[in-house]
Amino acid sequence: MAKKTKITKAAIFRALGLKAKMKGANCGGEWFADSKDYITSFNPTNGEVLARIEQASSRDYDKVMREARKAFLVWRGLPAPQRGEIVRQVGEALRQKKEMLGALVSLEMGKIYTEGLGEVQEMIDICDFAVGLSRNLSGPTLQSERPKHRMMEQWHPLGVIGVISAFNFPVAVWAWNTALAWVCGDSALWKPSSKTPLCAIACQNIVNEVFAKNDVPGAISNVTIGRGSTIGERLINDKHIPMVSATGSTRMGQRIGGVVGARLGRTILELGGNNAVIISEKADLTGALASAFFGAVGTAGQRCTSTRRLIIQETVYDKFLKKMIANYKKVAIGDPLDSKTLMGPLIDEGAVKDYENAIAAAREQGGKVLCGGKVLKPFGAATFVQPTIIEIDNKAAIVQSETFAPILYVMKYKKIEQAFKLHNDVPQGLSSAIYTDSVNEGEAFLSYLGSDCGIANINIGTSGAEIGGAFGGEKETGGGRESGSDAWKLYMRRQTNTINWGGEVHLAQGVEFHA
Ligand code: NAD
């Protein structure tokens, strides 16, 4: 019998300040809302109602924005290392709440507990990263062509940053953005997914305490909970928000990119993926199996970086798939808070419909289901599905689009050049991997001839990115980069300075201009 963890819904609610009925707007510690329009948070495992949240109204939004703009004017005046110190304390507060916040992620979103904890660890890691960054928001000194002149570049805080997040990483994506925005001197306004509002309320409660303790305006961190079509649209159209970082589907990104672009605002777009692993005949097949299995089945296929396609060299194709199918048949499917479970539910019955439709479409388009393909109801609600492997041509329309479910498409190749071609022949460009022990194959995959994705790995899978590297992808994935490397620059405004310390006027390019 599977051993249950001891974490109950009541314990999670108590630890994180959650109730059965709550309000969906917060700036500076106070929860409020006057829309009389409610969204419901469900437990995807059994369909139980977890809470009802009154959405932020237009008036609530205005109040939050007013406070966020005022808070920005104070916050930007604090030296960056002092802002970093407060972000360090946010990281500490998250360490203390890690177990319960990780459990809430499992309860409301459905990923298994070890992955819920991993998601909170990402939040802690980005805080640590941001603390270091707060002493290194640096620009170069440049050589001027004019005598006794100096040029340099410096970075200033940008304003109120808008963060729109998807349901599948209900806490980490917010932290990726806000930890950087905060050390950069910005305040942030978060519109979380309306499928995971409790995760947002819990995070805001945690940071509210930290900001209050430090006697800085609480409205450095702000939340407006509501649908994309109401409060989301309000946010993206708001000219007071110079930058919107949006994570979600490509369709959502097209809308947000268009609206924010039309008002010449800045965006970071983190959209859908269609990630593949190439498995060469020169690969360590045991490692490849473990990585591909986690990549395709982990988080029930609901990661933007989930492995969706396997491109396998023909001489190892049958052998590899036999082992993969054997693993698939052993997947323990069930309650994500049960420590024996490997795969929890999909987020809702709509996602299950998408799974069923994709399998039907794959069959119509010539695909052959090698294992899985069924909907399960272990707890009544139809939110569980079997992880599924389908042999199919890369050109099939269904393979070309992202289905947010544990469906893995498999295909063969003969020569590595053909594998690269298949790999890149999709509209998305997020994460990619090759399994090979050949240096030449690996290097070619990372070269301009190889993967066209924002993330390209050798001998590790497509999912499970670390804080530190810039995260994001090309083509329909949106081109955004966040979290690591120099992504912080998108949260600041760059200024080029030229200083004449010699007194004489010299015009650039040798231009003469005398009265
Ligand atoms: P979604 O597109 O349905 O929603 C994402 C967010 O956008 C939600 O908060 C939603 O309310 C909001 N939104 C929708 N329309 C809006 C509008 N017109 N104006 C403002 N906000 C709007 O996505 P989802 O189902 O929550 O998440 C799954 C998708 O997210 C997948 O496609 C996945 O690949 C993608 N994703 C990408 C990354 C990445 O980093 N590339 C990370 C996680 C998820």
Residues whose N, C-alpha, C, O or C-beta is under 5 A from the ligand:
A	BS01	NAD	I164 S165 A166 F167 K191 P192 S193 S194 G226 R227 G228 S229 G232 E233 T247 G248 S249 T250 M252 R255 E270 L271 G272 G273 C304
